Structure formats: C-alpha cells, structure tokens
Amino acid sequence: LTATIIDGKAVAADVRARVAEAVAAELDSLGRPPALATVLVGSDPASHVYVANKRKACEQAGIRSIHHELDAEIDPEELIALVGRLDADPGVDGILVQMPLPAPHDAERVLAEISPRKDVDGLTPVNAGLLAQGKIGVSEALELAPRPGGEPAAGMVACTPSGVMELLARSGVELEGAEAVIVGRSTLVGRPLASLLLAANATVTVCHSRTRDLAATCARADVLVAAVGVPGLVKGEWVKPGAVVIDVGINRTDEGLVGDVEFGSAAERAVAITPVPGGVGPMTIAMLLANTLRAARANVSR
Ligand code: NDP
C-alpha cells in the first residue's frame, strides 16, 4: 500500500475561501468586519510564527486583526486585565491568547476572563464542557451560514480537533463503528478530538505517557491520530495496513519540521496520511476563521 496524501493546505484554502465569502456577504448585517484579538506573550519563535500566520489569514478573509504583544515579564495581573478589557469591548468578537503562556502566567486564570462566546479557541471550561457532553460538535464548528432567525452560536469547538474532523470528512473516512486511537490527551487536542470522534460514533481509545502497550493499541486503529510532540514516536510498523493516519505533531528538528509519526514507513501501510507540514496545521487556522465569523454573529446579535 502507498498512502494517499491528505492535502490539508488545499482543504484549508477551501474553508478559508468559504469564510471569506460569508464575511463579504454578511458585512451589511454585521455592520462591520468581524474582529479577532490576538494576545501574544513572550518571545517564543514558534508562537510568533503561528500568530503572524493567523493574523495574515484573518486579513485575507476580511476579518479585522487586533494584536497585542507583551513581554514575558509583564505583571500577570496586567495580562489578565488586558484580556478582561478585550472581553468587555463590543468591537472585539473573538479573543485568542496564544498558548503556551510563559511562566509565571497562569493560563487558567487568563482564560477565565474570556466569555465562552468570544472563546474562538474553544478552551474555556464552558465550551470544553459542552463538547464533552456532546452538546456541540462538528456541525457547529463549520457553520458557515448564519443560523435561522439570527440565533447565536451554540458554542465554540477547539480549532485543531475540528480541523482534523474536517480532513477526515473530506477524505471520505467512515467513522461510524471504526476503531479510533488518539495518542495524546491534552485539553487542546487529544481530549476534544476524543469527544468529536465519539460523537461521530467511532470507538475511541485515548493513549498517553502511561499507556502500557502503545504499539499494540495503535495497531488496532482504523483511524490513528498522533498528538504528542515527540518526533517520529509512532512507528510505521504500528500502523494497521489500510488505516488512516492523522499526524497533529509539529516538531522543529535539524531536518526541519517533522510530525509525531514516522512518515515514510507509515505511508507504506496507511491508506491515507497527513503530511507535516501541510496537513493538520493549515486546518487549525482555517477553523479559527470559521469560529471568528460565528463569534461575530453572536456578538452583533446581542
Ligand atoms: P501536550 O504536550 O499538551 O500533550 C502531549 C500528550 O502526549 C500528553 O497527553 C502526553 O501524555 C502524551 N505523551 C507524551 N509522551 C508520550 C509518549 N512517549 N507516549 C505516549 N504519549 C505521550 O501537547 P499538545 O497536545 O499541545 O500538542 C501535541 C503536538 O501537536 C505537538 O507537537 C504540538 O506542536 C502539535 N500541535 C499542532 C497543532 C496544529 O495546528 N497542527 C496545534 C496544537 C498542537 P501525558 O498526558 O501522560 O503527559
């Protein structure tokens, strides 16, 4: 078997174009372009690249980008106060605080300042809870047409997991009854993705650093997702022949950006696989734009 490469860049470009169209069509009813506030703390080079890409994507979709860049040494209370002000500002529709925050900043306290309706990253306890209870899911994540009667958004789904679901859907992957194995249980990726796959009626296993036999567990997967942050952790021989492999990992190495899956050997067994870069990464940004549009509708209809 030689795997089909799942082209995240192309799917993301399509989603972005659809968001741009919807933004243009709704400018009159919104009264102004949707506005996303980004908050970047410290000097982590990867975070700077991510935020720059998100801002550029906003501008291309007709979304206004409002950016705040702070020194890592800023008083934590000042950061919390800034996010609180953005939350109270009716001209701001969505707020994205780039994670991870450098020490001593407390991500939970910062996120607590963000109203669920402005939480375009889907990280606040309310949005994470709605997803965990199956009350919101992929249909909300990619709601590119306004709701009938201008009803506000039901909730915000985290961007990377909803991007993974969109890639699976576009690739025609049958999830109902499938064995899905996720390696990684972070609040950003692994946990919300488990909820989404469960909502799609997959049988979901979530692995982590204490999992006893990772190789054997991965080998059961019809859909195998790696979201770990360890280059090449998932070996090609762990991939069940014919499985779909989604590599969320982004690791900077001397050889450049690599994922959490040993790409070459995995691609020989998988039926379809995402590359790194050009797989899940571009989807995260596309879904952020979709969430921002939904946040703008909810904000304006208040
Ligand atoms: P975290 O560090 O928050 O979580 C990593 C998870 O992997 C944890 O659950 C951890 O287990 C588990 N883990 C670590 N080592 C092992 C191991 N040896 N065996 C099994 N499980 C292990 O990472 P994130 O979820 O935030 O990110 C994961 C990767 O995805 C990173 O490379 C990150 O850069 C990338 N990423 C990519 C995005 C994109 O847009 N494509 C967006 C977000 C992240 P435990 O819980 O036991 O510690």
Residues whose N, C-alpha, C, O or C-beta is under 5 A from the ligand:
A	BS01	NDP	T160 G184 R185 S186 L188 V189 G190 C207 H208 S209 R210 A227 V228 G229 V248 G249 I250 N251 V280 G281 T284
